[in-house]
Amino acid sequence: MFVKICGVTNSEVAQAAIDGGAQALGFIFHPPSPRHTSPHALGDWIDTIPPNIWRVGVFVNRPVAEIEQVCADLDLNVAQLHGSETAADFPKTVRVWKAIRVNGTLDHAALDFPAEAILLDGPASGKPFHWEYARGLKQKTILAGGLDEHNVAAAIEQVQPWGIDACSSLESSPGRKDIARMARFLQACQLAALSHK
């Protein structure tokens, strides 16, 4: 199981996440988000990220050519698609994770995307969903939505996902990560993962 810290906007948070054990960092290219960043802003420091850490670009209903260009320019490993994209909208030159918001029950048959993984998110930013809906998926599952140091062990216990993703629940204010809380979250993830080996 890997852990991704999403909504990273500066090198300090990126380094703290890596030091705490995160295996992936997420960069949100969606201007309405308070966690939004840009290729230009990342260009000054993204190359300092170790090559074993996955770099994930988060996009919402952007043209395929734009996604592929950003991923190429920043050497991103994954495009995480958070909009209404269908398989025809998936980039071909980078791995794809398709994000789905869970608003109640989950139709497993509707999740048949040609993506490396399905990311299941809560009904709104920072809100969890009923984790039992995520059990039994045939695809690799990344669990997101309101996960923090208090509930992530229970989420891992119930779902046993391929990956864990956290973003707004680790913030002191919108768009600003609480580094101490992020460290506690990453430690909780590590302890929970060890108990399932």
RADA-V261623 format. One line per field, one symbol per residue. ss: DSSP state (~ for helix, > for strand, _ for the rest). phi: phi as a letter, one per 40 degrees, with the letter a starting at -180 (. if undefined). A space follows every 10 residues. Layout:
# RADA-V261623
ss = ???
phi = ???
This chain:
# RADA-V261623
ss = _>>>>_____ ~~~~~~~~~~ ___>>>>>__ _____>__~~ ~~___~~~__ ___>>>>>>_ ___~~~~~~~ ~~~~___>>> >_____~~~_ ____>>>>>> >______~~~ ~_____>>>> >_________ ~~~~_____> >>>_______ _~~~~~~~~_ __>>>>_~~~ >>>__>>_~~ ~~~~~~~~~~ ~~~~___
phi = .bbbbbgcba cccdcccccc hcbabbbcba dcccbcbbdc ccdcaccccd ccccbbcbbb fbcdcccccc cccbfccabb bbbccbdccc cbbacbbbcb ccbhcbcccc bcccbcabcc bccadgbcbc cccccgcccc bbcbggcacc bcccccccbf ccabbbaccb bcadgbcccc cccccccccc cccccbc
